[in-house]
Amino acid sequence: MIHIKYHDLKHQIQGMKAEMDPEKRKEWIERLENEVEDYRPEKETGNAVLDTIISGKTPIIRSMDIKFTCVVDGRLLEFMHVADICTLFGNALDNALEHVVTLRDPEKRIIHLTVSEQRGFVYIMMSNYCEEEIAFANGLPLTTKIDIRNHGFGVKSIRKTAEKYDGSAMWTLKDQMLELKVLIPIPRENAA
């Protein structure tokens, strides 16, 4: 989509150069600025795959007035396979969004993501406000959906992905904040 927009913009810039009416040119520029803003990455984490995941969720984040913050050193994820980054962060963000979009109070629509290095580990933490009680089994939050047979796979995938890298994933609910914490050892060849 971005490549198509880039291609179209080249032609539109040529058209703007030819437009003689300054008022029409101004309107055209304002319209283009608004269109370009829709394609601006929400966050730049230092990892293109994670940026793409976040950008894909940006429309719902904006439309539902969700406060999404992140403090991420995406370079720490370079040793991970693209599919694993997608699995871990895609599922975690989907789960967090699923909880906060149900909240009536927009002030509680909060999601925070952290990715940092701590003592030779990649530390990933995603937290979101959660008003409902969550039951846990084997350390995993149980789905709150009625059809439990066809839901709850995302948290299992997150755990399995962490374990693939000799790491761990843990969920907790405290003071109405649901937290996912993932610790993955940084391979020696990637350690600073």
C-alpha positions as CSV (number, residue, x, y, z in Angstrom):
1,M,0.0,0.0,0.0
2,I,2.8,2.4,0.8
3,H,4.5,1.7,-2.5
4,I,1.2,2.5,-4.3
5,K,0.9,5.7,-2.4
6,Y,4.5,6.6,-3.2
7,H,3.9,6.0,-6.9
8,D,0.7,8.1,-6.8
9,L,2.3,10.9,-4.9
10,K,5.0,11.3,-7.7
11,H,2.2,12.0,-10.2
12,Q,0.2,14.2,-7.8
13,I,3.3,16.4,-7.1
14,Q,3.6,16.9,-10.9
15,G,0.0,18.0,-11.0
16,M,0.5,20.4,-8.1
17,K,3.4,22.0,-9.9
18,A,1.1,22.7,-12.8
19,E,-1.8,24.0,-10.7
20,M,-2.0,27.8,-11.1
21,D,-4.7,28.6,-8.6
22,P,-3.0,29.0,-5.2
23,E,-6.2,28.2,-3.3
24,K,-6.7,24.9,-5.1
25,R,-3.0,24.1,-4.7
26,K,-3.3,24.8,-0.9
27,E,-6.4,22.5,-0.6
28,W,-4.6,19.8,-2.5
29,I,-1.5,20.0,-0.3
30,E,-3.7,19.8,2.9
31,R,-5.5,16.7,1.5
32,L,-2.2,15.0,0.8
33,E,-0.8,15.9,4.2
34,N,-3.9,14.2,5.8
35,E,-3.5,11.1,3.6
36,V,0.3,10.8,4.4
37,E,-0.5,11.1,8.1
38,D,-2.5,7.9,7.9
39,Y,0.5,6.0,6.7
40,R,3.0,7.4,9.3
41,P,4.2,4.7,11.6
42,E,2.7,5.1,15.1
43,K,6.0,4.1,16.7
44,E,9.5,3.4,15.5
45,T,11.0,0.7,17.7
46,G,14.2,-0.1,15.9
47,N,12.7,-3.3,14.6
48,A,10.9,-3.2,11.2
49,V,8.7,-6.3,12.0
50,L,7.5,-4.9,15.3
51,D,6.9,-1.5,13.7
52,T,4.7,-3.2,11.1
53,I,2.7,-5.1,13.7
54,I,2.1,-1.9,15.7
55,S,1.3,0.1,12.5
56,G,-1.3,-2.6,11.6
57,K,-3.1,-2.0,14.9
58,T,-2.9,1.8,14.7
59,P,-6.3,2.3,13.2
60,I,-8.1,0.5,16.1
61,I,-5.8,2.2,18.6
62,R,-6.7,5.6,17.2
63,S,-10.4,4.9,16.5
64,M,-11.0,3.6,20.1
65,D,-9.0,6.4,21.7
66,I,-6.6,3.9,23.3
67,K,-3.5,5.3,25.0
68,F,-0.7,3.1,23.6
69,T,2.8,3.8,24.9
70,C,6.0,1.9,24.2
71,V,9.5,2.1,25.3
72,V,11.2,-0.4,23.0
73,D,14.7,-1.3,21.9
74,G,13.7,-3.3,18.9
75,R,17.3,-4.1,18.1
76,L,17.2,-6.6,20.9
77,L,14.9,-8.8,18.8
78,E,17.2,-9.2,15.9
79,F,18.1,-12.8,16.8
80,M,14.4,-13.9,16.7
81,H,12.8,-15.2,13.6
82,V,10.3,-12.9,11.9
83,A,7.5,-15.4,12.4
84,D,8.2,-15.6,16.2
85,I,8.2,-11.8,16.6
86,C,4.8,-11.7,14.8
87,T,3.5,-14.5,17.0
88,L,4.6,-13.0,20.3
89,F,3.8,-9.4,19.7
90,G,0.8,-9.9,17.5
91,N,-1.0,-12.1,20.0
92,A,0.0,-10.0,23.0
93,L,-1.2,-6.8,21.3
94,D,-4.4,-8.5,20.1
95,N,-5.2,-9.7,23.6
96,A,-4.5,-6.3,25.2
97,L,-6.6,-4.5,22.6
98,E,-9.4,-7.0,23.1
99,H,-9.6,-6.1,26.8
100,V,-9.3,-2.4,26.6
101,V,-11.8,-1.9,23.8
102,T,-14.6,-3.1,26.1
103,L,-13.9,-0.5,28.7
104,R,-16.5,2.3,28.9
105,D,-14.1,4.8,30.5
106,P,-11.7,6.0,27.8
107,E,-9.2,7.0,30.6
108,K,-8.8,3.3,31.3
109,R,-8.0,2.3,27.7
110,I,-4.3,2.0,28.4
111,I,-1.7,-0.4,26.9
112,H,2.0,-0.1,27.6
113,L,4.8,-2.1,25.9
114,T,8.4,-2.4,27.1
115,V,11.3,-4.2,25.5
116,S,14.6,-3.8,27.2
117,E,17.8,-5.6,28.1
118,Q,18.0,-6.8,31.7
119,R,21.0,-8.9,32.9
120,G,21.6,-10.7,29.6
121,F,17.9,-11.2,28.9
122,V,15.4,-9.5,26.6
123,Y,12.7,-8.3,28.9
124,I,9.3,-7.9,27.3
125,M,6.4,-6.5,29.3
126,M,2.9,-5.6,28.0
127,S,0.4,-4.3,30.4
128,N,-3.2,-3.2,30.0
129,Y,-6.0,-2.1,32.2
130,C,-8.4,-5.0,32.9
131,E,-11.6,-4.6,34.9
132,E,-12.8,-8.2,34.7
133,E,-11.6,-11.1,36.9
134,I,-9.2,-13.4,35.0
135,A,-8.9,-17.1,35.9
136,F,-5.5,-18.7,35.4
137,A,-4.6,-22.4,34.7
138,N,-1.0,-23.6,34.5
139,G,0.1,-20.0,34.6
140,L,-1.9,-19.0,31.5
141,P,-4.9,-16.7,31.6
142,L,-8.0,-18.5,30.5
143,T,-10.1,-17.1,27.8
144,T,-13.2,-15.1,28.8
145,K,-15.0,-16.0,25.6
146,I,-17.9,-18.4,25.7
147,D,-16.5,-20.7,23.1
148,I,-13.4,-21.9,25.1
149,R,-12.6,-24.7,22.7
150,N,-11.8,-22.3,19.8
151,H,-10.1,-19.5,21.9
152,G,-7.1,-19.1,24.1
153,F,-4.5,-20.2,21.5
154,G,-2.7,-16.9,21.5
155,V,-1.4,-17.1,25.1
156,K,-0.2,-20.7,24.4
157,S,1.6,-19.5,21.3
158,I,3.3,-16.7,23.3
159,R,4.5,-19.1,25.9
160,K,5.7,-21.6,23.2
161,T,7.5,-18.9,21.4
162,A,9.3,-17.8,24.6
163,E,10.2,-21.4,25.4
164,K,11.6,-21.9,21.8
165,Y,14.3,-19.4,22.8
166,D,14.8,-21.0,26.3
167,G,12.7,-18.2,27.8
168,S,9.5,-17.9,29.8
169,A,6.2,-16.1,29.7
170,M,4.2,-15.2,32.7
171,W,0.9,-13.4,33.2
172,T,-0.3,-11.6,36.3
173,L,-3.4,-9.5,37.3
174,K,-2.8,-7.0,40.0
175,D,-4.7,-3.8,40.8
176,Q,-6.7,-4.2,37.6
177,M,-3.5,-4.3,35.4
178,L,-3.0,-7.4,33.4
179,E,0.7,-7.9,32.7
180,L,2.5,-10.2,30.4
181,K,6.2,-10.6,31.2
182,V,8.5,-12.5,28.8
183,L,12.2,-13.2,29.5
184,I,14.4,-14.6,26.8
185,P,18.1,-15.0,27.1
186,I,20.1,-13.0,24.6
187,P,22.3,-15.4,22.6
188,R,26.0,-14.8,23.3
189,E,26.8,-13.8,19.7
190,N,24.1,-11.0,20.1
191,A,25.1,-9.8,23.5
192,A,26.7,-6.3,23.7
